[in-house]
Amino acid sequence: MVKKMIFVNLPVTEMQRSIKFYKALGFKQNMEFSNEKGTAMMWTDSIWVMLLQHAFYQQFLKGQVIADTKKASGSMTSFNLESIAAVKEFAQRAKENGGDFYHVEMDIPEDQMYELEIKDPDGNLLTVAWMPTPL
């Protein structure tokens, strides 16, 4: 049976800056699936973020244009972490490496769920969250 995997594709403007950013957040670069057009960054063995240069990403859009993610959002990708402290640490590492973060108040008690929204250097939106048990 083929293992199910998730590949999140993100358009990036500066590949090396993006690789450095995602490595700082704990992603591992898979050199077997990396070249000048795109880079595979592994969160786990089944969840990868693919960083794609704009010209390469554009090939998959069939008439659409790449959103200016500093002004508009097309998606938000969420990752679950093991604790509130891990969420806060992840967000701080993002900020220290060219990204930013903020908190959206959802009126959910912290002992039920805690999350922070992360923006990478290109404006792509990630969410890191902690919940005591998976859904």
C-alpha positions as CSV (number, residue, x, y, z in Angstrom):
1,M,0.0,0.0,0.0
2,V,1.3,3.5,-0.9
3,K,1.8,5.7,2.1
4,K,-0.4,8.9,2.1
5,M,1.6,12.1,2.1
6,I,0.9,15.8,2.0
7,F,2.9,18.3,-0.1
8,V,2.3,22.0,0.5
9,N,3.6,24.0,-2.5
10,L,4.6,27.6,-1.7
11,P,5.8,30.2,-4.2
12,V,9.0,31.9,-3.0
13,T,11.1,34.8,-4.4
14,E,14.5,34.0,-2.8
15,M,15.2,30.3,-2.5
16,Q,18.2,30.4,-0.2
17,R,16.4,32.8,2.2
18,S,13.4,30.5,2.3
19,I,15.5,27.4,2.8
20,K,17.3,29.1,5.7
21,F,13.9,30.2,7.2
22,Y,12.3,26.7,7.1
23,K,15.4,25.0,8.4
24,A,15.4,27.4,11.4
25,L,11.8,26.2,12.0
26,G,12.9,22.6,12.1
27,F,12.2,21.4,8.6
28,K,14.8,19.2,6.9
29,Q,15.9,19.7,3.3
30,N,15.6,16.7,1.1
31,M,18.4,17.1,-1.5
32,E,17.0,14.3,-3.6
33,F,14.0,16.4,-4.5
34,S,15.7,19.8,-4.6
35,N,17.1,21.9,-7.5
36,E,17.3,25.5,-8.6
37,K,13.5,25.5,-9.4
38,G,12.2,24.0,-6.2
39,T,13.3,22.6,-2.8
40,A,11.7,19.9,-0.7
41,M,11.5,20.7,3.0
42,M,10.4,17.8,5.2
43,W,8.3,18.4,8.4
44,T,7.9,14.7,8.8
45,D,8.4,11.8,6.4
46,S,4.8,12.3,5.2
47,I,4.4,16.1,5.3
48,W,6.6,18.2,3.1
49,V,6.7,21.9,2.1
50,M,7.8,22.4,-1.4
51,L,9.4,25.8,-2.0
52,L,9.0,26.7,-5.6
53,Q,10.6,29.6,-7.5
54,H,7.9,31.9,-9.0
55,A,8.5,30.9,-12.7
56,F,8.3,27.2,-11.8
57,Y,5.2,27.6,-9.6
58,Q,3.5,29.6,-12.4
59,Q,3.7,26.6,-14.7
60,F,1.0,24.9,-12.6
61,L,-1.5,27.7,-12.5
62,K,-3.0,27.5,-16.1
63,G,-3.9,31.1,-16.6
64,Q,-4.0,32.2,-12.9
65,V,-1.4,34.6,-11.4
66,I,0.6,34.1,-8.3
67,A,-1.0,36.0,-5.4
68,D,1.0,38.7,-3.8
69,T,1.0,37.0,-0.4
70,K,2.1,40.1,1.3
71,K,-1.3,41.6,0.4
72,A,-3.6,38.7,-0.1
73,S,-3.9,35.2,1.2
74,G,-4.7,32.1,-0.9
75,S,-4.3,29.5,1.8
76,M,-3.2,28.9,5.4
77,T,-1.4,25.7,6.3
78,S,-1.5,24.5,9.9
79,F,0.9,22.3,11.9
80,N,0.3,20.8,15.3
81,L,3.0,21.0,17.9
82,E,3.4,19.2,21.2
83,S,2.9,22.1,23.6
84,I,2.0,25.8,24.0
85,A,5.7,26.5,24.7
86,A,6.7,24.8,21.4
87,V,4.2,27.0,19.6
88,K,5.6,30.1,21.1
89,E,9.2,29.0,20.4
90,F,8.4,28.1,16.8
91,A,6.8,31.6,16.3
92,Q,9.8,33.3,17.9
93,R,12.3,31.4,15.6
94,A,10.2,32.5,12.7
95,K,10.5,36.1,13.7
96,E,14.2,35.8,14.3
97,N,14.7,34.4,10.8
98,G,12.8,37.0,8.7
99,G,9.2,36.0,9.3
100,D,6.6,37.3,11.7
101,F,3.8,36.1,13.9
102,Y,0.6,37.2,15.6
103,H,-2.3,35.7,17.6
104,V,-5.9,35.7,16.7
105,E,-8.3,35.6,19.6
106,M,-10.9,32.9,19.0
107,D,-12.4,32.7,22.5
108,I,-11.1,29.2,23.0
109,P,-9.5,28.5,26.3
110,E,-5.7,27.9,26.1
111,D,-6.1,24.5,27.8
112,Q,-8.3,23.5,24.9
113,M,-6.2,25.0,22.0
114,Y,-3.5,27.6,21.5
115,E,-2.3,28.8,18.1
116,L,-0.2,31.5,16.5
117,E,-0.2,32.7,12.9
118,I,3.2,32.8,11.2
119,K,4.2,34.7,8.0
120,D,7.2,33.5,6.1
121,P,9.5,36.0,4.4
122,D,7.3,35.8,1.3
123,G,4.1,36.4,3.2
124,N,2.9,32.8,3.0
125,L,0.7,32.0,6.0
126,L,1.3,29.1,8.4
127,T,-0.5,28.3,11.6
128,V,1.1,26.5,14.5
129,A,-1.2,25.1,17.1
130,W,-1.3,22.9,20.2
131,M,-4.3,20.9,21.2
132,P,-4.3,18.3,24.0
133,T,-5.6,15.5,21.8
134,P,-5.9,15.2,18.0
135,L,-9.3,15.5,16.5
